[in-house]
Amino acid sequence: MFVVNGRFLTQKATGVHRYAFEICNMLHEMGVDFHVAVPPKINPDYKFDFKTIQCGSLNGHLWEQINLPLYLKKIGNPLLISFTGCGLLNYNNQIITIHDVSHERYPEWFSKSYYQYYHFMLPRIGRKAHAILTVSEFSKSEIVDTLNLDSSKIHIVHSNVPFKDKPTDDEILNATSNPDAERYIISVSSMDPRKNFIRLAKAFDKIEDKSVKLYIIGMKFKAFNTPDLQKLIGENIVLPGYIDDSSLQKMYRNALLSIYPSLYEGFGLPPLESMTYGCPAIASDIPALREVSGNAALYVDPYDIDSITDGINKLLTNEKLRLDLRAKGLNQIKEYSWKKSAEQVYELAKNFNG
């Protein structure tokens, strides 16, 4: 038996929260003996069947660093696995997850309090944890380089697309477009400086086809020094904020293409989401996205506005390229599986659950 740190269930789902949620779902389907320890209030958007146990009365970091270790001590100090956050400072029997170290590479992207907290906590908790999970070879190398942690204790457990309602390959390859439908492209992410939306908006303003709209979909978070995106709003640039999974899937299926111009990633999920729905993807030419998306995306220089513009123009005007990327994307997403990821976690947990 082991316990999962359930603080993620109190927060709106982004990529890291979905990682935790979907691995827990799969562990439950596999019949693994575990439960999720949770704070008093969890987000009602999550629907699940795995077991949760509420402990403590605090929230946020205080719950994680005070209530959770007290609860674990009370039940015999079992193995704890944290799929988000940074784990527990005063607890030894744990496995943690570090998705990326962007706060170390680019502290200016984050609030001062966020940077200071994770800069202090992660290396200390990482050194005492039995093992560290991360999501890519690139992220592993970054953790070793910036946090000076032992590479032998870092294990790559990939993320994957969280959606359940996925179309078949035949449905995607045989789909026909409605000539009267709105013509748009999408970019999906939290409103984080590294996502590079200012350059994207400037590049989009220069594209040749002025009938196309750009939807930038995502939420703002206090942890980030979010740029003023409201000034980007115009006739052809729309910021709808957070949308639910059903609406997002529909947006992917009907978009001309997606674009993910991020400056730094540990994994980079949106291009895979795009591929799942047959939407050809443009991605930044950065190591993690090259690793995860393979030959199934069109790559652009995220620091070069003209490169982003040229990529959009190229994909909008080249139907053969769009169809080729669609087919390659369907093959690329088969490389990732929540079952495989959950099995890796379970095997690792058994090693430290004596």
Number of C-alpha atoms within 10 A of each C-alpha: 13 19 20 21 24 27 25 25 22 19 16 16 18 14 20 17 19 22 24 22 22 21 23 25 17 18 20 18 13 13 9 16 13 18 19 20 23 24 24 15 14 16 12 10 12 13 9 12 9 18 12 16 12 15 16 17 11 16 17 12 15 12 19 24 17 16 18 25 18 16 15 18 11 10 9 8 17 18 22 29 26 23 28 20 20 22 26 28 17 12 19 17 18 27 27 26 26 23 27 21 22 21 17 18 12 13 17 14 19 22 16 13 10 14 19 14 12 16 16 10 15 22 17 17 21 27 16 17 22 19 22 28 24 23 25 25 20 21 24 23 14 19 26 14 13 13 16 12 20 14 14 9 14 24 19 19 23 22 25 26 22 17 14 7 9 13 13 12 16 8 12 19 14 8 11 9 11 9 7 6 9 13 15 18 25 24 25 23 21 20 22 21 20 19 22 19 21 16 18 25 21 15 19 25 18 16 19 14 13 10 10 16 21 25 20 26 19 18 17 15 13 10 14 21 18 18 15 10 13 9 8 17 14 13 8 16 19 16 17 11 15 18 13 9 13 10 10 17 19 11 21 23 19 20 23 22 25 29 28 26 24 23 16 23 21 23 25 25 22 20 26 26 23 32 29 27 25 30 30 31 30 24 25 26 19 18 16 20 25 19 15 26 24 13 13 25 29 22 22 23 17 22 16 12 19 19 15 28 21 17 20 25 16 15 21 19 12 10 11 10 15 22 16 13 24 26 19 19 27 22 14 20 20 11 12 16 15 21 17 15 21 23 18 16 19 17 10 16 20 12 9 15 13 8
